[in-house]
Structures are given as structure tokens and as C-alpha cells.
Amino acid sequence: MSEATIGAEPRSPTRSDLDGTPALRDCNTMRMVALHWNCSTAKVRRMIDRGVLEALSLDGMVRITREQVEACEARCIFGSTI
């Protein structure tokens, strides 16, 4: 056992541990969200352009927070469609 794991708290499983889907970070790229949802980056871009998915744009870089992704998922699950 390595020194890093001795006495370390067991980490809770991430979504990627459970079903192979990449887990989201606090701040994500369109590609990371596309991998998480198993769709294309073009689909994620269209969702942003239509206002279905909120995103931050800084100097041409698009970033999507975990909270924005989860809010979009909740809306899609409980009512409107993508």
C-alpha cells in the first residue's frame, strides 16, 4: 500500500466508477460534457445556442459548470425535451 493511501478516507464512487461515463468536474469544456452525455460537441453547442444549457464564455473559451449541467439534466428529465 502506498503512503498516499495509508490513512486516507475512502473516496465515494464517481459516476465514471459506476457506469463508465466520465465524471464531471466543477468546470467543464463542451467536449467533457459531450463525453458525459455520450453525444457530440455540436449537440452541446446547439443546446448552448438555444439556451437549453447555460455556459460561461471567456475570451472564446466555453466552460460549463457541474451545476449548469445538473440543472439542464433536471429540466430535461422533469419536463421539457432537448
C-alpha positions as CSV (number, residue, x, y, z in Angstrom):
1,M,0.0,0.0,0.0
2,S,1.4,3.4,-0.9
3,E,1.9,6.2,1.5
4,A,-0.8,8.2,-0.2
5,T,-3.4,5.7,0.6
6,I,-2.4,4.9,4.2
7,G,-4.9,6.5,6.5
8,A,-6.7,8.2,3.6
9,E,-10.5,8.4,3.7
10,P,-12.1,6.1,1.2
11,R,-13.4,8.2,-1.7
12,S,-17.0,8.0,-2.7
13,P,-17.6,6.4,-6.1
14,T,-17.9,8.8,-9.0
15,R,-20.2,8.3,-11.9
16,S,-17.3,7.1,-14.0
17,D,-16.6,4.4,-11.4
18,L,-20.1,3.1,-11.6
19,D,-21.0,3.1,-15.3
20,G,-18.0,4.2,-17.3
21,T,-19.4,7.7,-18.1
22,P,-16.8,10.4,-17.4
23,A,-17.5,12.2,-14.2
24,L,-18.0,16.0,-14.3
25,R,-15.6,18.4,-12.8
26,D,-16.5,21.8,-11.3
27,C,-15.8,23.5,-14.6
28,N,-16.1,21.5,-17.9
29,T,-15.4,22.0,-21.6
30,M,-18.1,21.2,-24.2
31,R,-16.1,18.1,-25.0
32,M,-16.2,16.9,-21.4
33,V,-20.0,17.5,-21.3
34,A,-20.4,15.7,-24.6
35,L,-18.5,12.7,-23.3
36,H,-20.5,12.7,-20.1
37,W,-23.8,12.7,-22.1
38,N,-22.4,10.4,-24.8
39,C,-23.3,13.0,-27.6
40,S,-21.4,15.2,-30.0
41,T,-19.8,18.5,-29.1
42,A,-22.0,20.0,-31.9
43,K,-25.1,18.9,-29.9
44,V,-23.8,20.6,-26.7
45,R,-23.1,23.8,-28.8
46,R,-26.6,23.8,-30.2
47,M,-28.0,23.4,-26.7
48,I,-26.0,26.4,-25.5
49,D,-27.0,28.4,-28.6
50,R,-30.7,27.6,-28.0
51,G,-30.5,28.5,-24.3
52,V,-31.2,25.0,-23.1
53,L,-27.8,24.7,-21.4
54,E,-26.2,27.7,-19.7
55,A,-22.5,28.2,-20.2
56,L,-19.7,30.7,-19.5
57,S,-17.8,32.2,-22.3
58,L,-14.4,33.8,-21.5
59,D,-12.3,35.1,-24.4
60,G,-13.7,32.5,-26.7
61,M,-13.4,29.6,-24.3
62,V,-16.7,28.0,-23.3
63,R,-16.9,26.5,-19.8
64,I,-19.9,24.7,-18.3
65,T,-20.2,24.2,-14.5
66,R,-21.3,21.0,-13.0
67,E,-24.3,22.9,-11.6
68,Q,-25.3,24.1,-15.0
69,V,-25.2,20.5,-16.4
70,E,-27.2,19.1,-13.5
71,A,-29.8,21.9,-13.8
72,C,-30.1,21.1,-17.5
73,E,-30.4,17.4,-16.8
74,A,-33.1,18.0,-14.2
75,R,-35.1,20.2,-16.6
76,C,-34.9,17.6,-19.3
77,I,-35.9,14.7,-17.0
78,F,-38.8,16.5,-15.4
79,G,-40.5,18.1,-18.4
80,S,-39.1,19.8,-21.4
81,T,-37.2,18.0,-24.1
82,I,-33.7,18.7,-25.5
